[in-house]
């Protein structure tokens, strides 16, 4: 109810401004779809900077999802908003390499690249030099919101990753890089093989990969402060 009220008030405040031909820009970290009557107010529509190479990774968690999938590249896309989620025509895109970055570092990089792309692209769009192109909707993929259960690592998998299972090591390292911000990767040790407290929930805050092995760098035992492993 509060969200609907806020959107209504926003439209009331912006309508006179838009009616004079001004252009509205919305960079949205926002879980709601803007109503169609607001989208139609600006002369050239509203635009959005989305942190993926649309139509891939639509939805709320594109950065976490692309890290989890192990992609080597991602990027930012500027679209004209329509009434569907991350669905509108594309004005411009820019590709960046992931290079083992975690969520926070990649988020910062994409924000900087998106802002720069908007500054260089927007005047050309407004002047008509750029015509937005429809997305290839058949290639679209959707992301989901992650929960603590998505970030759980079975202890046997962790032990295997540390002792020589390269596939498990890569997968868990991607999870840690994707989920350190939230919800946080965790396990419950069943023995003392890895020098972790048995039966306690342990968050895995930082890892590194070396020659196919997973190395724990920082952990946090439930009820205690983060510590070096």
C-alpha angles and dihedrals in degrees: 000000000000091000093051091049091050093051091049092051091046090055092049091053096044101042096081090047094049093044089065089062099263121149125237124213121196121188100187131201083166132130098211133079114240111239116257093240090062093044090058095053100083116071093233097029129243122295132211133202108218121190099229140060098266137248082038118079102011116177140041105325111039095140096049091043097052091050091049092051091054095235115168095215139033132160149172130283129199112207138173105247119243132175094276127075114273087334106120128112119284121250098177144341136201127194126218131182118242096213095184094304121159127229100274096045093045092046090054092048093049092048091054093045091046093051092049092047091050093052093051096040105040098072091051091049093049092048092051096248090120121052114197114242124215116252121248092252093184088066095050121127126191129218127212137213111263127228134197089266090061088055096051117116116197108235093235089057092050092049090049091050092052094046102046117300100127095188092053090045092054093046095050092045089054090049092052092049092047100042106035090099091048149019090003127225114260144172139182112229116226097191141010097257091114095037092250125136111267116241095008124117107247123192116213105217103172137010139169134205123229123173093336095311126115115230120196111224107170130013139172122213114210110273094015138090123264113276142180112265 
